[in-house]
Amino acid sequence: MLVEIVGKRYEEKLVTTSLRIAETFTYYDEESGRQYTREHKAVLRAIRDLKCSEKFRGEHYSPSEYVDERGKRQPCIIMDKDGFVLLVMGFTDPKAMFYKEKYIEAFNSMESELKRIYTERQQWQIERDKGVVIRHILTDTIKMKISDSPHKRFAYPNYTNLIYRTLFGKTAKELEEEFGVKPKENLRDYFTGESLSQVQGMEMLVSSLINCGWGYKEIKEFIETESKKMIA
């Protein structure tokens, strides 16, 4: 890829590398029959020779390494869009403008993808926060409306598994195995915003039915019947 998204969650940024630039700005011109090349070492030299401030260099260029075809580690530079633009301003190859545009299009495309990720993540956080409140409603409803018995403590996990089986066809334990949830992690952190919304809708339904005096078997039959109607 010309450009990629890197970084930890919530700290992602768009970058390319000196090696990718060297590979992209090397091409064969069929009209002249000439091979135009830009060696990687020339790109590295161009970066070193930039007359930019040390502050700019530190913010937009990061030393790194890659493994070449012989299995040896070689130096390269990782840069963001600003670093790339400053660097290629000095490129004057016959088709340099074409490749400059190609890279800028790639940056802009990935920037749109990054914005989509941020928007989706914001929606996920809203659903996750709502889910905490709705889960408390369900547990409080169970506590207040279900008669005390040795089985009462299993009510919440039973309803949760009923909801998960209805929506995803799997129990909580099976979903944890599928997603690779580690100890002390929360399964719902692996759900999408849409999945969280579906779970929360079902939890509100279950809370309402418990409030109406329905038992587990009645709720189970009702939910399973309604879900089959929706699928049919």
Backbone torsions as a table, in degrees:
resi	resn	phi	psi	omega
1	MET	NA	139.2	177.7
2	LEU	-65.1	-42.5	-176.9
3	VAL	-131.6	144.0	178.9
4	GLU	-140.5	162.0	176.6
5	ILE	-95.8	125.6	179.5
6	VAL	-130.0	168.1	176.0
7	GLY	109.7	163.2	179.0
8	LYS	-69.8	163.3	178.0
9	ARG	-56.6	135.9	-177.3
10	TYR	75.1	-0.9	179.3
11	GLU	-129.8	24.0	-176.4
12	GLU	-67.4	152.4	174.7
13	LYS	-149.4	163.2	-179.3
14	LEU	-96.9	133.2	-178.5
15	VAL	-143.4	161.9	165.9
16	THR	-136.0	-177.3	-178.1
17	THR	-131.4	160.0	177.3
18	SER	-60.3	-34.7	-179.9
19	LEU	-65.9	-44.1	178.7
20	ARG	-63.4	-37.3	178.9
21	ILE	-64.9	-43.7	179.2
22	ALA	-61.0	-42.2	-179.0
23	GLU	-67.9	-37.9	-177.5
24	THR	-73.6	-37.6	-177.6
25	PHE	-87.3	19.5	172.3
26	THR	-112.9	123.9	-177.0
27	TYR	-154.7	164.3	179.1
28	TYR	-106.3	124.5	179.7
29	ASP	-93.7	108.1	-177.1
30	GLU	-64.6	-33.3	-177.7
31	GLU	-64.2	-45.2	-178.3
32	SER	-94.0	-14.4	-176.9
33	GLY	71.2	21.7	-175.8
34	ARG	-109.0	140.3	176.9
35	GLN	-93.7	116.9	176.7
36	TYR	-97.7	123.6	-177.7
37	THR	-123.9	150.6	172.2
38	ARG	-132.5	100.2	-176.5
39	GLU	-66.2	151.2	-178.8
40	HIS	-60.4	-38.9	179.8
41	LYS	-63.5	-29.7	177.8
42	ALA	-70.6	-36.6	177.3
43	VAL	-66.3	-43.6	178.4
44	LEU	-61.2	-41.2	179.0
45	ARG	-64.7	-40.6	179.3
46	ALA	-61.9	-37.6	178.0
47	ILE	-67.3	-43.2	179.0
48	ARG	-62.6	-33.6	-175.4
49	ASP	-85.7	-2.4	179.9
50	LEU	-59.3	136.4	-180.0
51	LYS	-90.6	42.5	-179.7
52	CYS	-94.3	166.7	178.9
53	SER	-72.2	157.9	177.6
54	GLU	-64.8	-30.9	178.3
55	LYS	-63.5	-47.0	178.8
56	PHE	-63.1	-43.8	-179.3
57	ARG	-60.4	-43.5	-178.8
58	GLY	-67.5	-30.8	-178.1
59	GLU	-82.2	-27.4	-170.0
60	HIS	-119.6	-6.4	178.6
61	TYR	-130.4	131.8	-179.4
62	SER	-130.1	124.9	177.5
63	PRO	-62.6	140.9	178.6
64	SER	-151.3	-170.8	179.5
65	GLU	-141.5	159.7	171.4
66	TYR	-142.0	162.8	179.1
67	VAL	-102.1	121.8	-177.8
68	ASP	-80.3	-177.7	-175.7
69	GLU	-65.2	-16.3	177.9
70	ARG	-94.0	2.3	179.4
71	GLY	83.1	13.6	-179.0
72	LYS	-99.3	144.9	177.7
73	ARG	-77.8	131.0	-179.4
74	GLN	-128.2	150.2	-179.5
75	PRO	-75.2	149.5	171.4
76	CYS	-151.4	172.5	-179.4
77	ILE	-123.8	131.4	173.4
78	ILE	-95.4	136.0	-179.1
79	MET	-141.5	154.6	176.4
80	ASP	-92.4	-171.9	-175.6
81	LYS	-62.3	-41.5	-179.7
82	ASP	-63.9	-41.1	178.2
83	GLY	-64.4	-40.1	178.9
84	PHE	-63.9	-47.6	-177.5
85	VAL	-59.9	-45.0	179.7
86	LEU	-62.0	-41.2	-178.2
87	LEU	-64.4	-51.5	-172.1
88	VAL	-78.6	-7.0	173.9
89	MET	-57.2	-27.5	-177.7
90	GLY	-92.0	-2.5	-179.7
91	PHE	-78.5	129.7	-177.0
92	THR	-127.7	22.5	177.5
93	ASP	-59.5	156.8	-179.5
94	PRO	-51.2	-37.1	-178.9
95	LYS	-112.4	23.0	-177.5
96	ALA	-60.7	-39.3	-178.7
97	MET	-60.6	-39.6	178.7
98	PHE	-58.8	-45.6	-177.5
99	TYR	-75.0	-30.4	174.1
100	LYS	-60.8	-45.9	179.8
101	GLU	-63.6	-39.1	-179.4
102	LYS	-61.3	-43.3	179.7
103	TYR	-68.5	-43.8	-179.2
104	ILE	-63.3	-38.3	175.4
105	GLU	-61.6	-40.7	179.6
106	ALA	-64.8	-43.0	177.9
107	PHE	-61.5	-45.4	-178.3
108	ASN	-65.0	-38.1	178.5
109	SER	-64.1	-45.2	179.7
110	MET	-69.2	-30.4	177.1
111	GLU	-64.6	-39.4	176.7
112	SER	-64.1	-40.3	177.9
113	GLU	-64.3	-39.4	179.3
114	LEU	-64.8	-40.1	177.4
115	LYS	-63.5	-40.0	177.7
116	ARG	-61.9	-41.0	178.7
117	ILE	-62.6	-44.2	179.7
118	TYR	-62.5	-42.7	179.7
119	THR	-63.5	-43.9	178.9
120	GLU	-64.0	-38.6	-179.5
121	ARG	-68.0	-38.0	177.3
122	GLN	-62.9	-42.5	177.8
123	GLN	-64.5	-39.3	177.6
124	TRP	-60.1	-43.5	-178.3
125	GLN	-64.5	-38.6	177.4
126	ILE	-61.6	-46.0	-180.0
127	GLU	-66.0	-37.2	179.7
128	ARG	-65.0	-42.2	178.8
129	ASP	-65.5	-41.8	176.8
130	LYS	-61.3	-39.2	-177.0
131	GLY	-61.7	-35.4	179.1
132	VAL	-62.3	-44.3	-179.8
133	VAL	-65.8	-45.7	-177.8
134	ILE	-65.2	-37.3	178.3
135	ARG	-63.9	-38.0	176.8
136	HIS	-65.3	-37.0	177.8
137	ILE	-61.5	-44.5	-180.0
138	LEU	-64.7	-46.5	-178.8
139	THR	-66.2	-37.3	177.8
140	ASP	-67.2	-37.6	178.2
141	THR	-64.3	-43.3	177.1
142	ILE	-60.5	-43.5	-177.6
143	LYS	-63.8	-40.1	-173.8
144	MET	-88.7	-31.3	-170.2
145	LYS	-102.8	-19.3	-179.1
146	ILE	-96.8	131.0	-177.9
147	SER	-63.2	146.4	178.7
148	ASP	-64.3	135.6	177.0
149	SER	-165.7	165.9	178.6
150	PRO	-61.0	-19.9	-176.5
151	HIS	-95.0	-5.2	-174.7
152	LYS	-60.6	-35.5	-177.4
153	ARG	-66.4	-15.1	178.3
154	PHE	-92.1	-3.9	-174.2
155	ALA	-61.1	-50.1	-176.8
156	TYR	-62.8	-51.0	178.4
157	PRO	-61.9	-32.2	178.3
158	ASN	-66.2	-44.0	178.5
159	TYR	-67.2	-37.8	178.5
160	THR	-62.0	-45.5	179.0
161	ASN	-66.0	-35.2	176.0
162	LEU	-61.1	-44.9	179.5
163	ILE	-64.5	-45.5	-178.5
164	TYR	-65.0	-41.6	179.4
165	ARG	-65.1	-38.1	-179.6
166	THR	-66.4	-44.5	-175.8
167	LEU	-82.5	-41.2	-171.0
168	PHE	-118.6	-6.7	179.0
169	GLY	76.3	14.4	-177.9
170	LYS	-144.8	154.9	176.0
171	THR	-79.1	171.7	178.8
172	ALA	-58.8	-43.3	-178.8
173	LYS	-63.4	-41.4	179.8
174	GLU	-66.8	-36.8	177.2
175	LEU	-68.2	-38.4	177.4
176	GLU	-61.6	-40.3	178.1
177	GLU	-67.0	-40.0	-179.1
178	GLU	-64.5	-43.3	-177.7
179	PHE	-85.2	-10.4	-178.2
180	GLY	71.6	39.1	-178.7
181	VAL	-68.6	128.4	-178.3
182	LYS	-88.1	161.9	177.2
183	PRO	-54.5	140.4	179.6
184	LYS	75.2	-4.4	173.6
185	GLU	-87.1	157.1	-179.1
186	ASN	-103.0	127.6	-179.3
187	LEU	-54.9	-38.1	-174.7
188	ARG	-68.5	-17.9	175.0
189	ASP	-68.6	-14.2	179.5
190	TYR	-94.7	-8.9	180.0
191	PHE	-79.2	153.7	172.1
192	THR	-77.6	167.4	177.4
193	GLY	-59.3	-38.7	179.7
194	GLU	-65.3	-42.4	179.5
195	SER	-65.2	-40.7	177.6
196	LEU	-60.5	-42.5	179.8
197	SER	-62.3	-40.0	178.5
198	GLN	-65.0	-43.7	179.6
199	VAL	-62.1	-44.0	-177.7
200	GLN	-66.3	-36.2	176.3
201	GLY	-62.7	-41.7	178.6
202	MET	-67.7	-37.6	178.9
203	GLU	-65.2	-39.2	176.8
204	MET	-65.4	-38.5	177.1
205	LEU	-62.5	-47.2	-180.0
206	VAL	-61.4	-43.5	178.7
207	SER	-59.2	-42.2	-179.2
208	SER	-64.9	-41.9	-178.9
209	LEU	-68.8	-37.6	175.9
210	ILE	-63.2	-41.7	178.2
211	ASN	-61.5	-28.5	178.8
212	CYS	-82.1	-0.4	177.5
213	GLY	91.5	11.1	179.6
214	TRP	-75.3	146.4	175.8
215	GLY	-93.1	174.8	-176.5
216	TYR	-59.4	-45.5	-177.1
217	LYS	-62.1	-42.1	179.3
218	GLU	-63.4	-43.9	-179.8
219	ILE	-64.7	-42.7	-179.9
220	LYS	-60.3	-48.2	-179.5
221	GLU	-62.6	-42.1	-179.4
222	PHE	-63.2	-47.9	-178.1
223	ILE	-65.3	-43.6	179.6
224	GLU	-64.2	-40.0	179.2
225	THR	-65.8	-45.3	-178.3
226	GLU	-66.8	-37.7	-179.7
227	SER	-67.5	-34.9	178.0
228	LYS	-66.7	-37.3	178.1
229	LYS	-63.5	-38.9	-179.4
230	MET	-67.2	-36.1	-179.3
231	ILE	-73.9	-37.0	-177.2
232	ALA	-64.2	NA	NA
